[in-house]
Amino acid sequence: MLRSNNHRKRWLGAVAAASLALAGTAGTGTPLLGGAALAMTVQPVVIDLKPTGRGMSQIVTVQNTFANPLPVELRAEELTFDDKGAHPGDTQTNDLLIFPPQAVIQPGETQSFRIQWVGDPALAQSKHYYVTVAQMPVKLPEGQSAIQILYNFQVLASVAPNGGKPNLALSKSEIGADANGKPIPIVYVADTSNTHGYLSHGRLKIIEKDAAGKVVFQRTLPGPEIQQTIGFGLIAPGQTRRIAVPIELPLTAAAGGSLEAQFSSDEGR
């Protein structure tokens, strides 16, 4: 779609992220305008690093699935956390070295990028970053203008202290509601260690009882199912995270339903 309106270029961005629900699929972006070809795929979307040794770096690959050359730029921002998830900062960090920081990927080809920790080797507790893979706008010929759909993918990069192990535990569970008002489980997961953990690295058991104490619903979600339905479920050190489990329950709290939840971690085994 081309326009020559005052010879101005317009760009429309579409963002595909590993977003703090931090969903676990290395996806392709969804453009805001229909009919456009997907520009790139990024793998993996979650990486774990160490502050020293062989685990200091990891490779992220970007494949150009578009019909034209794909210019991309990578940048990293440190994350902060609250009970709802992760939030990127306003400035780029110097803790991660990205090589190369920019590249032009030819159609159908794949470019490897090395993400390496260059921060404190004596890291006291886990730190977390978004590495954004940003598609750059293409310079158009003089006199032409066009809508360019630009994709941003966010890779979650976490760095854990050497020898550290997460300590995840449920602090509370309750019956909540989804966007349609249907009753769903809400669990609160706390990490009391200095090392991050993932809800998807364990098993979550959900039990609902009626007002008489009779079990009316019971289900256990193994790690792969948690990753598919909730995401990786990153829990940062010192964080208590509220997680809505997208499973419809038979009873609301007002109808006498009560919820029990149990979590067993596979990390460190």
C-alpha positions in Angstrom: 0.0 0.0 0.0 1.7 3.2 -1.2 0.8 6.8 -0.6 2.4 10.1 -1.7 0.8 12.4 0.8 3.2 15.3 1.3 6.0 12.7 0.7 5.9 11.7 4.3 6.8 8.2 5.5 4.6 6.4 8.0 5.4 3.4 10.1 3.0 1.3 12.1 4.4 -1.0 14.7 3.2 -4.4 15.8 4.7 -5.9 18.9 5.2 -9.7 19.7 6.7 -10.3 23.1 7.6 -12.9 25.7 5.6 -10.8 28.0 5.7 -11.2 31.6 2.8 -13.2 31.7 6.0 -14.3 29.9 4.2 -16.7 27.7 6.4 -19.6 26.5 6.1 -19.8 22.8 8.7 -18.4 20.4 6.1 -16.8 18.3 5.7 -14.7 15.2 4.3 -11.3 15.4 0.7 -10.4 14.5 0.5 -7.3 12.4 -2.1 -4.6 13.1 -2.9 -4.6 9.4 -4.2 -7.8 7.9 -2.6 -9.5 4.9 1.0 -8.7 5.6 3.7 -11.4 5.5 5.3 -12.2 8.8 8.7 -10.6 9.1 10.8 -12.8 11.5 10.9 -15.6 14.0 13.0 -15.4 17.2 14.3 -18.4 19.2 14.5 -18.9 22.1 12.4 -16.3 23.8 13.6 -17.2 27.3 17.3 -17.6 28.2 19.1 -18.3 31.5 22.7 -17.1 32.1 25.4 -17.4 34.8 27.7 -14.6 36.0 30.8 -16.7 35.4 32.0 -19.7 33.4 30.5 -21.4 30.3 27.0 -20.3 31.1 27.8 -16.6 30.7 26.4 -16.5 27.1 23.8 -17.9 24.9 22.8 -17.7 21.2 19.5 -16.2 20.0 18.6 -16.7 16.4 16.5 -14.5 14.2 15.1 -15.9 10.9 13.9 -13.6 8.2 10.7 -15.1 6.8 10.0 -11.9 4.8 10.6 -11.5 1.0 12.9 -8.6 1.5 16.1 -8.0 3.5 15.4 -7.5 7.2 17.4 -4.9 9.2 17.3 -5.5 13.0 18.7 -4.0 16.1 19.0 -5.6 19.5 19.0 -3.7 22.8 18.6 -4.7 26.5 16.8 -3.1 29.4 16.7 -4.2 33.0 13.3 -5.3 34.5 11.6 -4.5 37.7 8.9 -6.6 39.2 5.6 -6.2 41.2 2.8 -8.7 41.8 1.5 -8.3 38.3 4.8 -9.2 36.5 7.8 -7.5 34.9 8.3 -3.9 33.7 11.2 -2.7 31.5 13.2 0.3 32.5 13.7 3.5 30.4 17.4 3.1 29.7 19.6 0.4 28.1 21.8 -1.7 30.4 25.5 -2.3 30.1 25.3 -5.6 31.9 24.6 -7.6 28.7 26.9 -7.6 25.7 25.1 -8.2 22.4 27.1 -9.2 19.3 26.4 -8.1 16.7 24.1 -5.4 17.9 22.7 -4.8 14.4 22.4 -6.9 11.3 20.7 -7.1 7.9 19.3 -10.6 7.4 18.6 -11.7 3.9 15.3 -13.4 2.9 15.1 -16.9 4.2 18.3 -16.7 6.2 19.0 -16.9 9.9 21.3 -14.7 11.9 22.8 -15.7 15.3 23.3 -13.1 18.1 25.4 -13.8 21.2 23.9 -12.5 24.5 26.7 -12.4 27.1 26.7 -11.3 30.8 29.5 -8.7 31.4 28.1 -7.5 34.8 29.2 -8.3 38.3 30.7 -11.8 38.4 29.8 -12.1 42.1 26.1 -11.5 41.5 24.2 -11.6 44.8 20.7 -12.4 43.4 19.1 -12.9 40.0 18.7 -10.0 37.6 16.4 -9.9 34.6 16.3 -8.2 31.3 14.3 -7.8 28.1 16.4 -8.1 25.0 14.3 -6.5 22.3 14.8 -7.6 18.7 13.6 -4.6 16.8 12.9 -4.5 13.0 14.3 -1.2 11.7 12.5 0.9 9.1 13.7 0.7 5.5 14.7 3.9 3.7 12.3 4.4 0.8 13.2 5.9 -2.6 12.8 9.7 -2.9 9.2 10.7 -3.5 7.7 7.5 -2.1 5.9 6.9 1.1 4.6 3.7 2.6 3.2 2.0 5.7 5.8 -0.3 7.1 4.8 -2.8 9.7 7.6 -3.1 12.2 8.0 -6.0 14.6 9.5 -6.0 18.0 10.2 -9.4 19.8 11.3 -9.4 23.4 13.5 -12.1 24.7 13.6 -12.6 28.5 17.2 -12.9 29.7 17.7 -13.9 33.4 21.1 -14.2 35.2 21.3 -16.3 38.4 24.0 -16.4 41.0 26.3 -19.4 40.8 25.1 -22.2 43.0 21.7 -20.6 43.7 18.4 -22.5 43.8 14.9 -21.0 43.7 12.5 -21.6 46.6 9.0 -21.2 45.2 5.9 -21.7 47.4 2.2 -20.8 47.2 1.4 -18.1 49.7 -2.3 -17.8 49.0 -5.0 -19.1 46.6 -8.5 -17.9 45.9 -11.4 -17.9 43.4 -11.3 -15.0 41.0 -12.9 -14.2 37.7 -11.8 -14.0 34.1 -12.6 -11.2 31.6 -16.0 -12.9 31.0 -16.8 -13.1 34.7 -16.3 -16.9 34.9 -14.8 -18.3 38.1 -11.1 -19.2 37.8 -8.3 -20.1 40.3 -6.0 -17.3 41.4 -2.7 -18.3 43.0 0.0 -16.2 44.7 3.5 -17.6 44.2 6.4 -16.3 46.3 10.2 -16.8 45.8 12.1 -16.4 49.1 15.5 -17.3 47.7 18.1 -15.2 45.8 17.5 -17.1 42.6 14.6 -16.8 40.2 12.4 -19.8 39.4 9.6 -20.7 37.0 6.1 -21.9 37.8 6.3 -24.1 34.6 9.2 -26.0 36.2 6.9 -27.8 38.6 3.3 -29.1 39.0 0.3 -27.1 40.1 -2.7 -28.9 41.7 -6.1 -27.1 41.9 -8.9 -28.4 44.1 -12.3 -26.7 44.6 -14.8 -27.6 47.3 -18.4 -26.7 47.8 -19.9 -25.2 51.0 -20.3 -28.7 52.5 -16.6 -29.4 51.9 -17.2 -31.8 49.0 -14.6 -31.8 46.2 -16.3 -30.6 43.0 -13.3 -30.0 40.9 -9.7 -31.3 40.9 -7.0 -31.0 38.3 -3.2 -31.2 38.2 -1.2 -29.2 35.7 2.3 -30.5 34.8 5.0 -28.2 33.7 4.4 -28.4 29.9 0.7 -27.6 30.4 1.5 -24.7 32.7 3.8 -23.3 30.0 1.1 -23.7 27.3 -1.8 -22.2 29.4 0.0 -19.6 31.6 3.5 -19.2 30.3 6.8 -19.8 31.8 5.7 -18.1 35.0 8.9 -16.3 36.0 9.1 -15.6 39.8 11.9 -13.2 40.7 13.8 -13.2 44.0 11.7 -11.6 46.8 8.7 -11.4 44.5 5.2 -12.6 45.2 3.3 -12.9 41.9 -0.4 -13.1 41.4 -1.2 -15.6 38.6 -4.6 -16.2 37.1 -5.0 -19.8 36.0 -7.2 -19.9 32.9 -9.3 -22.9 34.0 -13.1 -22.4 34.6 -14.3 -23.6 38.0 -17.8 -25.0 38.7 -18.5 -22.6 41.6 -17.9 -19.0 42.4 -16.9 -17.9 45.9 -20.4 -16.3 46.3 -21.9 -19.7 45.5 -19.9 -21.3 48.4 -16.9 -22.5 46.5 -13.5 -22.6 48.2 -10.1 -23.2 46.6 -7.1 -25.2 47.6 -3.8 -25.2 45.6 -0.6 -27.1 45.9 2.7 -26.6 44.0 5.7 -28.9 43.8 8.8 -27.7 42.1 11.1 -29.8 39.9 13.9 -27.2 40.0 17.1 -28.4 41.6 16.2 -32.1 41.3 
